[in-house]
Amino acid sequence: MTSDYTEVFQDTEAVEKYETVTYAPDSYASRINDRQRDHLRALIRREFPDRPPVQHDFACGTGRAIRALHGLVREAHGYDTSAEMMAKAAEVGSRATWHRVDPDGPVPQPVAAGFPAIVTIFRLLLNVDDAVRDRALAFAAKVLPHRGSGLLVVENHGNAGSVRHLRARRHNGQRWFAELSHEQVERLLARHGFEIVGRKGFSMLTPSLHDHRVARLADAAARRLPGSDSYAVNVLYTARRINA
């Protein structure tokens, strides 16, 4: 994670705002989080029917991805640069063993907890540089050394192919937000020996439209269409190691 991330979330007020404002009940982010939770739980039940996996949540923040899988994993480990974020995670009921990692330097060593495993990386890739992205994926590769080790699930909450991208045209083509394309995510994962085996979009809407009733109805209908994930703002990718 970058020094900016580390500095911002050493502030307990910033951590509190993230948990209680950004993810306030019925907010744009919390609605997407609820859909992601349902998707993740269905994924775990389908992919690990015989033995629950161990979860390794990198850049765990306040533990949203950990809470999403409560009761479906053997154990959970959260890794973050911010002790304040992990303290808030424990405070709000995220059940895991917490591991503070350095913001840079060698790739952190995951806890040896056995297989199968699931690595979750949420709300990290979009707003960091390539070095941080590579470090996160190198961590995932350590947890998942071969195809049978388990699954990786990563979030892109700023898909460059989404409707949000078109809004830049209204500002003389100047982009004022970070974006990652499906192709960039695919290349990043491939660089670390992963191939995407599933992709799921969770909203076509921008935050400014999330309270618009007609827009929400249209979004719900659009998300049921084949291929709609190509245009979603928020996307989860499921991946496995390429090697046998």
Rosetta silent file (secondary structure, phi, psi, omega in degrees, C-alpha in Angstrom):
SEQUENCE: MTSDYTEVFQDTEAVEKYETVTYAPDSYASRINDRQRDHLRALIRREFPDRPPVQHDFACGTGRAIRALHGLVREAHGYDTSAEMMAKAAEVGSRATWHRVDPDGPVPQPVAAGFPAIVTIFRLLLNVDDAVRDRALAFAAKVLPHRGSGLLVVENHGNAGSVRHLRARRHNGQRWFAELSHEQVERLLARHGFEIVGRKGFSMLTPSLHDHRVARLADAAARRLPGSDSYAVNVLYTARRINA
SCORE:     score description
SCORE:     0.000 S_00000001
   1 L     0.000  152.491 -175.375    0.000    0.000    0.000 S_00000001
   2 L   -77.583  163.960  177.156    1.211    3.523   -0.644 S_00000001
   3 H   -64.241  -31.793  177.449    2.479    5.947    1.956 S_00000001
   4 H   -59.419  -48.671  178.203   -0.597    8.116    1.220 S_00000001
   5 H   -57.654  -48.802 -176.988   -2.887    5.268    2.224 S_00000001
   6 H   -59.931  -44.041 -178.429   -0.800    4.570    5.303 S_00000001
   7 H   -67.080  -43.905 -177.720   -0.766    8.231    6.368 S_00000001
   8 H   -61.566  -45.814 -172.674   -4.485    8.802    5.781 S_00000001
   9 L   -93.985   17.156  162.166   -5.620    5.770    7.732 S_00000001
  10 L   -83.408  -13.064 -178.736   -3.385    6.362   10.714 S_00000001
  11 L   -87.266  116.984 -176.800   -6.010    9.004   11.502 S_00000001
  12 H   -63.682  -29.406  178.019   -8.823    7.507   13.577 S_00000001
  13 H   -67.255  -39.860  178.049  -11.283   10.125   12.253 S_00000001
  14 H   -65.522  -38.935  177.927  -10.563    9.057    8.660 S_00000001
  15 H   -64.414  -44.569 -179.748  -11.056    5.423    9.630 S_00000001
  16 H   -62.904  -41.766  179.184  -14.350    6.242   11.370 S_00000001
  17 H   -63.782  -41.170  179.612  -15.592    8.212    8.342 S_00000001
  18 H   -58.676  -44.550 -176.061  -14.698    5.340    6.022 S_00000001
  19 H   -77.791  -38.962 -170.884  -16.707    2.865    8.075 S_00000001
  20 H  -101.430  -17.518  178.862  -19.698    5.023    9.087 S_00000001
  21 H  -107.182  -57.695  179.182  -20.068    7.451    6.152 S_00000001
  22 H   -58.233  -42.302 -178.787  -18.702    5.728    3.044 S_00000001
  23 L  -108.678   34.920  174.529  -20.312    2.458    4.151 S_00000001
  24 L   -63.173  151.250  178.134  -23.336    3.915    5.913 S_00000001
  25 L   -53.071  133.922  177.267  -26.491    1.772    5.626 S_00000001
  26 L    68.990   13.174  174.451  -28.137    2.118    2.210 S_00000001
  27 L   -77.615  167.729  177.547  -25.228    4.148    0.815 S_00000001
  28 H   -53.681  -49.048 -176.735  -23.899    3.571   -2.694 S_00000001
  29 H   -67.498  -38.691 -177.177  -20.912    1.630   -1.355 S_00000001
  30 H   -71.253  -32.478  175.913  -22.928   -0.446    1.107 S_00000001
  31 H   -63.462  -44.003  177.824  -25.430   -1.514   -1.567 S_00000001
  32 H   -64.413  -40.708  179.795  -22.584   -2.770   -3.736 S_00000001
  33 H   -59.783  -40.534  179.442  -21.029   -4.427   -0.695 S_00000001
  34 H   -62.885  -41.479  178.672  -24.260   -6.330    0.008 S_00000001
  35 H   -67.128  -40.494  178.180  -24.341   -7.665   -3.571 S_00000001
  36 H   -62.709  -40.561 -179.838  -20.677   -8.628   -3.383 S_00000001
  37 H   -59.408  -46.568  179.656  -21.287  -10.456   -0.114 S_00000001
  38 H   -61.752  -40.997  179.623  -24.030  -12.584   -1.673 S_00000001
  39 H   -64.314  -45.910 -178.609  -21.796  -13.328   -4.668 S_00000001
  40 H   -63.341  -42.125 -178.351  -18.814  -14.298   -2.495 S_00000001
  41 H   -66.437  -39.081  176.137  -20.830  -16.575   -0.269 S_00000001
  42 H   -65.977  -37.998  178.840  -22.324  -18.366   -3.267 S_00000001
  43 H   -61.881  -46.198 -179.268  -18.834  -18.655   -4.768 S_00000001
  44 H   -62.051  -45.484 -178.630  -17.428  -20.266   -1.610 S_00000001
  45 H   -63.503  -35.667 -178.419  -20.276  -22.770   -1.364 S_00000001
  46 H   -76.749  -43.380 -171.891  -19.874  -23.731   -5.025 S_00000001
  47 H   -87.392  -20.574 -178.239  -16.074  -23.894   -5.229 S_00000001
  48 L  -129.368   63.465 -174.356  -15.300  -25.391   -1.811 S_00000001
  49 L   -72.628  -24.005 -172.599  -18.113  -27.890   -1.156 S_00000001
  50 L  -102.111  -31.616 -176.274  -16.016  -30.387    0.816 S_00000001
  51 L  -143.751  120.647  179.663  -13.542  -28.337    2.855 S_00000001
  52 L   -61.471  144.213  179.274  -13.865  -24.658    3.850 S_00000001
  53 L   -84.241  167.950  168.527  -10.942  -22.505    2.725 S_00000001
  54 E   -93.800  134.671  179.888   -8.656  -20.269    4.759 S_00000001
  55 E   -99.074  133.060  172.018   -9.127  -16.595    3.899 S_00000001
  56 E  -119.691  109.334 -176.652   -6.208  -14.206    3.435 S_00000001
  57 E  -104.769  107.730 -176.266   -7.545  -10.650    3.022 S_00000001
  58 E   -92.176  134.612 -170.470   -4.816   -8.296    1.777 S_00000001
  59 L    60.497   54.695 -168.790   -5.361   -4.580    2.456 S_00000001
  60 L   -69.962  -21.467  179.701   -8.166   -5.749    4.718 S_00000001
  61 L    56.765 -130.973 -179.203   -9.188   -2.306    5.951 S_00000001
  62 L   -90.116   12.096  169.419  -12.161   -2.613    8.283 S_00000001
  63 L    84.638   27.736  179.382  -12.738   -6.226    7.271 S_00000001
  64 H   -58.775  -47.236 -178.199  -15.671   -6.049    4.853 S_00000001
  65 H   -67.728  -30.838  177.149  -14.472   -9.048    2.860 S_00000001
  66 H   -69.412  -45.862  178.424  -13.780  -10.943    6.073 S_00000001
  67 H   -62.977  -32.491 -179.831  -17.272  -10.269    7.437 S_00000001
  68 H   -60.659  -28.078 -174.682  -18.721  -11.343    4.091 S_00000001
  69 L  -110.998   14.304  175.498  -17.348  -14.850    4.622 S_00000001
  70 L   -52.669  132.130  176.814  -18.029  -15.342    8.314 S_00000001
  71 L    86.985   -8.422 -177.743  -19.026  -18.942    8.931 S_00000001
  72 L  -115.382   -1.442  179.205  -17.781  -20.201    5.557 S_00000001
  73 L  -121.910  154.073  179.045  -14.005  -20.249    6.131 S_00000001
  74 L   -68.935  -40.816  176.855  -11.845  -22.323    8.497 S_00000001
  75 E  -159.959  160.858 -178.782   -9.969  -19.242    9.628 S_00000001
  76 E  -130.885  142.388  177.175   -9.352  -15.710    8.390 S_00000001
  77 E  -128.946  128.253  177.908   -6.230  -13.538    8.314 S_00000001
  78 E  -110.337  134.999 -177.748   -6.272   -9.810    7.624 S_00000001
  79 E  -122.582  128.467 -179.950   -3.175   -7.939    6.439 S_00000001
  80 E  -157.366  158.520  176.128   -2.934   -4.139    6.410 S_00000001
  81 L   -83.165  -17.791 -173.387   -0.496   -1.279    6.910 S_00000001
  82 L  -104.106  111.655  175.470   -2.909    0.557    9.209 S_00000001
  83 H   -63.713  -32.380  179.860   -3.245   -0.643   12.786 S_00000001
  84 H   -65.293  -40.523  178.125   -6.159    1.798   13.145 S_00000001
  85 H   -63.613  -43.563 -178.886   -8.081    0.132   10.306 S_00000001
  86 H   -69.141  -33.008  175.490   -7.582   -3.304   11.807 S_00000001
  87 H   -64.600  -41.047  176.962   -8.606   -2.052   15.250 S_00000001
  88 H   -65.663  -38.385  177.897  -11.825   -0.729   13.706 S_00000001
  89 H   -57.785  -46.875  179.107  -12.299   -4.060   11.914 S_00000001
  90 H   -65.616  -37.864 -178.498  -12.182   -5.898   15.232 S_00000001
  91 H   -63.032  -37.735 -176.967  -14.440   -3.281   16.847 S_00000001
  92 L   -89.094    5.834  171.272  -17.186   -3.729   14.237 S_00000001
  93 L   101.643   12.289  175.585  -17.111   -7.502   14.580 S_00000001
  94 L   -74.483  124.381 -175.639  -14.741   -8.762   11.892 S_00000001
  95 L  -101.661  109.472 -178.433  -13.358  -12.064   13.170 S_00000001
  96 L  -163.307  169.294  166.990   -9.781  -12.687   12.025 S_00000001
  97 E   -95.045  128.835 -171.612   -6.161  -12.777   13.080 S_00000001
  98 E  -100.764  140.317 -177.407   -4.668   -9.382   12.206 S_00000001
  99 E  -133.425  114.598  176.984   -1.219   -8.838   10.708 S_00000001
 100 E   -81.762  130.221 -178.401    0.297   -5.387   10.272 S_00000001
 101 L  -117.276  156.001  177.323    2.521   -5.225    7.179 S_00000001
 102 L   -70.511  150.076 -179.235    5.046   -2.639    6.021 S_00000001
 103 L   -71.589  -18.693  177.247    3.873   -0.211    3.318 S_00000001
 104 L  -151.441 -173.357 -177.173    6.784   -1.142    1.046 S_00000001
 105 L    96.217 -158.076 -178.214    9.810   -3.395    0.904 S_00000001
 106 L   -58.073  153.401  177.443    9.762   -7.191    0.514 S_00000001
 107 L   -62.432  128.468  179.969    6.509   -8.926   -0.279 S_00000001
 108 L   -57.194  147.891  179.349    4.799   -9.774    3.045 S_00000001
 109 L   -90.983  120.700  177.469    4.891  -13.396    4.079 S_00000001
 110 L   -71.345  155.028  174.704    1.429  -14.941    4.447 S_00000001
 111 L   -65.904  135.531  176.856    0.625  -17.116    7.407 S_00000001
 112 L   -78.240  101.741 -174.620    1.094  -20.801    6.621 S_00000001
 113 L  -124.049    5.460  176.776   -2.476  -21.993    7.170 S_00000001
 114 L    86.368  178.953 -176.693   -2.845  -24.751    4.592 S_00000001
 115 L  -119.045  159.932   -2.528   -5.072  -25.291    1.594 S_00000001
 116 L   -74.109  165.502 -178.682   -7.515  -24.655    0.117 S_00000001
 117 E  -137.502  157.216  169.968   -7.305  -20.880    0.438 S_00000001
 118 E  -129.091  129.725  175.791   -9.038  -17.791   -0.858 S_00000001
 119 E  -104.598  128.381  176.934   -7.219  -14.474   -1.235 S_00000001
 120 E  -116.618  133.058  177.735   -9.366  -11.346   -1.296 S_00000001
 121 E  -133.505  102.345 -174.844   -8.037   -7.942   -2.421 S_00000001
 122 L  -115.036  142.594  174.396  -10.697   -5.216   -2.274 S_00000001
 123 L    50.028   40.729  176.641  -10.507   -1.454   -2.942 S_00000001
 124 L  -119.802  -50.160 -167.965   -6.738   -1.467   -3.402 S_00000001
 125 H   -59.622  -34.522 -169.931   -5.761   -1.833   -7.059 S_00000001
 126 H   -65.811  -44.125 -168.152   -7.502    1.262   -8.391 S_00000001
 127 H  -106.458   23.980  177.233   -5.825    4.030   -6.416 S_00000001
 128 L  -126.352  169.446 -178.775   -2.252    2.784   -6.110 S_00000001
 129 L   -86.057  175.943 -175.193    0.699    2.591   -8.472 S_00000001
 130 H   -61.916  -34.064 -178.890    1.943   -0.455  -10.365 S_00000001
 131 H   -63.255  -40.460  179.772    4.549   -1.305   -7.731 S_00000001
 132 H   -70.238  -40.280  176.885    1.861   -1.638   -5.052 S_00000001
 133 H   -60.270  -45.655 -179.375   -0.374   -3.654   -7.371 S_00000001
 134 H   -63.501  -36.904  179.856    2.489   -6.016   -8.166 S_00000001
 135 H   -65.444  -41.009  178.980    3.280   -6.405   -4.468 S_00000001
 136 H   -64.492  -43.273 -179.109   -0.321   -7.339   -3.698 S_00000001
 137 H   -72.246  -31.294  175.025   -0.450   -9.912   -6.495 S_00000001
 138 H   -66.036  -36.187  173.849    2.940  -11.315   -5.502 S_00000001
 139 H   -61.474  -46.854  179.498    1.497  -11.842   -2.018 S_00000001
 140 H   -59.143  -38.755  179.942   -1.480  -13.665   -3.563 S_00000001
 141 H   -66.587  -30.771  175.767    0.900  -15.858   -5.563 S_00000001
 142 H   -67.717  -40.199  179.610    2.670  -16.829   -2.336 S_00000001
 143 H   -68.241  -38.141 -172.750   -0.629  -17.910   -0.793 S_00000001
 144 L  -117.297   78.844 -173.668   -1.718  -19.732   -3.959 S_00000001
 145 L   -74.143  -19.101 -179.608    1.384  -21.447   -5.411 S_00000001
 146 L  -146.261  170.782 -171.896   -0.481  -23.771   -7.802 S_00000001
 147 H   -60.416  -34.882 -178.911   -3.852  -24.111   -9.501 S_00000001
 148 H   -81.839    1.545 -176.608   -5.294  -26.409   -6.879 S_00000001
 149 H   -70.030  -30.842 -177.247   -4.395  -24.076   -4.004 S_00000001
 150 E   147.269 -150.908 -172.080   -7.617  -22.105   -4.187 S_00000001
 151 E  -125.985  152.901  171.165   -8.998  -18.842   -5.554 S_00000001
 152 E  -115.712  133.073  174.701   -8.091  -15.178   -5.824 S_00000001
 153 E  -125.502  120.613 -179.260  -10.848  -12.528   -5.847 S_00000001
 154 E  -122.661  148.652 -179.130   -9.898   -8.933   -6.668 S_00000001
 155 E  -107.786  137.102  169.009  -12.042   -5.815   -6.918 S_00000001
 156 E  -119.085  104.922 -177.164  -11.853   -3.064   -9.530 S_00000001
 157 L   -98.575   28.542  174.815  -14.120   -0.267   -8.337 S_00000001
 158 L  -156.313   61.531 -178.037  -13.393    1.967  -11.327 S_00000001
 159 E   -61.431  126.679 -178.156  -13.817   -0.015  -14.541 S_00000001
 160 L   -70.018  -13.787  178.529  -12.590    2.035  -17.512 S_00000001
 161 L   -95.420    9.026 -173.711  -15.302    0.544  -19.725 S_00000001
 162 L   -86.778  173.070  176.962  -18.151    1.734  -17.524 S_00000001
 163 H   -60.902  -33.078  179.630  -20.704    4.491  -17.936 S_00000001
 164 H   -55.978  -37.025 -179.390  -18.669    6.574  -15.501 S_00000001
 165 H   -59.367  -36.249 -177.350  -15.902    6.767  -18.092 S_00000001
 166 H   -66.140  -24.402 -179.040  -18.236    8.510  -20.539 S_00000001
 167 H   -65.701  -21.207  178.878  -18.770   11.375  -18.109 S_00000001
 168 H   -61.724  -27.196  179.182  -15.209   12.512  -18.734 S_00000001
 169 H   -61.612  -28.218  179.834  -16.383   13.770  -22.124 S_00000001
 170 H   -73.003  -11.402 -179.365  -18.403   16.417  -20.301 S_00000001
 171 H  -117.419   44.411  178.559  -15.158   17.771  -18.901 S_00000001
 172 L    55.269   33.285  177.122  -13.321   18.221  -22.209 S_00000001
 173 L    76.018    4.354 -179.049  -12.078   14.663  -22.024 S_00000001
 174 L   -86.191  119.363 -179.823  -10.162   15.291  -18.813 S_00000001
 175 L   -81.382  130.377 -179.941  -10.417   12.357  -16.451 S_00000001
 176 L  -114.517   15.159  178.916  -10.710   13.336  -12.779 S_00000001
 177 L  -143.086  158.515  179.042  -10.870    9.838  -11.339 S_00000001
 178 L   -77.606  148.996  177.720   -8.756    6.688  -11.441 S_00000001
 179 L  -142.800  152.261  169.830   -9.688    3.854  -13.800 S_00000001
 180 E  -135.598  133.421  177.745   -8.544    0.339  -14.641 S_00000001
 181 L   -85.942  162.688  174.452   -9.677   -1.538  -17.721 S_00000001
 182 H   -56.829  -39.472 -178.034  -10.510   -5.233  -17.804 S_00000001
 183 H   -65.235  -38.657  178.001   -7.429   -5.674  -20.001 S_00000001
 184 H   -65.244  -42.106  178.205   -5.169   -3.986  -17.442 S_00000001
 185 H   -64.160  -43.107  179.956   -6.476   -6.213  -14.662 S_00000001
 186 H   -60.888  -42.988  179.772   -6.055   -9.291  -16.850 S_00000001
 187 H   -66.204  -40.762  179.013   -2.437   -8.341  -17.672 S_00000001
 188 H   -60.262  -47.650 -179.301   -1.652   -7.652  -14.018 S_00000001
 189 H   -65.490  -41.598 -179.892   -2.967  -11.031  -12.929 S_00000001
 190 H   -62.491  -34.431 -179.994   -1.235  -12.846  -15.797 S_00000001
 191 H   -61.542  -24.079 -179.229    2.066  -11.244  -14.826 S_00000001
 192 L  -110.648   17.934  172.569    1.831  -13.095  -11.528 S_00000001
 193 L    84.516   23.208  178.829    0.667  -16.395  -12.954 S_00000001
 194 E  -113.576  146.864  170.048   -3.108  -15.997  -12.619 S_00000001
 195 E  -122.122  141.951 -179.141   -5.859  -16.371  -15.162 S_00000001
 196 E   -75.427  127.901  179.342   -9.337  -14.921  -14.762 S_00000001
 197 E  -115.058   -4.075  177.943  -11.997  -17.630  -14.522 S_00000001
 198 E  -163.474  149.220 -179.725  -14.946  -15.419  -13.595 S_00000001
 199 E  -145.718  132.988 -176.251  -16.047  -11.786  -13.753 S_00000001
 200 E  -140.339  126.679  177.102  -19.068  -10.161  -12.122 S_00000001
 201 E   -94.986  150.224 -173.104  -20.319   -6.565  -12.252 S_00000001
 202 E  -124.117   -9.685  174.151  -22.267   -5.010   -9.369 S_00000001
 203 E  -166.983  136.534  172.136  -23.485   -1.583  -10.495 S_00000001
 204 L   -90.895  -12.133 -171.544  -23.812    0.411  -13.705 S_00000001
 205 L   -87.152  152.533  167.571  -24.528    3.550  -11.702 S_00000001
 206 L   -88.720  161.199 -179.400  -22.246    6.311  -10.512 S_00000001
 207 H   -55.122  -32.629 -177.309  -22.612    7.474   -6.882 S_00000001
 208 H   -66.134  -18.381 -177.856  -24.510   10.573   -8.023 S_00000001
 209 H  -104.249   -0.233 -169.146  -27.325    8.370   -9.365 S_00000001
 210 L   -69.314  -17.407  177.275  -27.617    5.856   -6.559 S_00000001
 211 L   -97.950    2.685 -179.220  -30.642    7.613   -4.972 S_00000001
 212 L   -86.768  113.708 -171.091  -32.503    7.975   -8.279 S_00000001
 213 H   -59.567  -46.325 -178.514  -35.309    5.407   -8.210 S_00000001
 214 H   -63.989  -40.886  178.084  -35.673    5.025  -11.989 S_00000001
 215 H   -62.237  -39.083  179.604  -31.903    4.721  -12.412 S_00000001
 216 H   -66.873  -39.118  176.808  -31.792    2.019   -9.748 S_00000001
 217 H   -64.667  -41.831  178.354  -34.542    0.042  -11.460 S_00000001
 218 H   -64.885  -38.606  178.475  -32.728    0.339  -14.784 S_00000001
 219 H   -63.323  -44.776  179.984  -29.490   -0.741  -13.142 S_00000001
 220 H   -60.768  -40.179  178.838  -31.127   -3.831  -11.605 S_00000001
 221 H   -68.634  -42.511 -177.262  -32.509   -4.819  -15.022 S_00000001
 222 H   -64.879  -35.743 -178.336  -29.217   -4.167  -16.824 S_00000001
 223 L   -66.569  -15.535  178.582  -27.222   -6.290  -14.373 S_00000001
 224 L   -86.785  -10.235 -176.004  -29.260   -9.337  -15.406 S_00000001
 225 L   -80.436  141.571  175.823  -28.240   -9.029  -19.071 S_00000001
 226 L   -58.601  135.181  177.628  -25.450  -11.245  -20.462 S_00000001
 227 L    81.765    2.586 -176.501  -22.184   -9.337  -20.778 S_00000001
 228 H   -66.248  -23.762  179.734  -23.317   -6.478  -18.559 S_00000001
 229 H   -60.957  -22.186  178.513  -20.216   -6.863  -16.389 S_00000001
 230 H   -61.404  -28.151 -173.212  -18.235   -5.292  -19.243 S_00000001
 231 H  -111.728    2.673  179.861  -19.906   -1.956  -18.500 S_00000001
 232 L   -71.014  147.273  175.361  -20.256   -2.100  -14.719 S_00000001
 233 L   -70.306  -44.438 -175.946  -18.466    0.504  -12.619 S_00000001
 234 E  -110.403  127.389 -173.786  -17.603   -2.032   -9.932 S_00000001
 235 E  -135.997  138.430  169.307  -16.309   -5.489  -10.917 S_00000001
 236 E  -107.460  137.120  176.849  -15.008   -8.559   -9.089 S_00000001
 237 E  -113.744  131.959  173.298  -12.606  -10.930  -10.859 S_00000001
 238 E  -105.742  134.167 -175.051  -12.109  -14.530   -9.764 S_00000001
 239 E  -140.602  155.264  172.986   -8.797  -16.099  -10.777 S_00000001
 240 E  -126.500  159.032  174.328   -6.712  -19.259  -10.433 S_00000001
 241 E   -64.194  144.462 -177.363   -3.001  -19.890  -10.921 S_00000001
 242 L   -74.440  -38.280 -176.139   -2.178  -20.831  -14.518 S_00000001
 243 L   -69.867  150.082 -177.886    0.290  -23.578  -13.658 S_00000001
 244 L   -70.826    0.000    0.000   -1.037  -27.075  -12.946 S_00000001
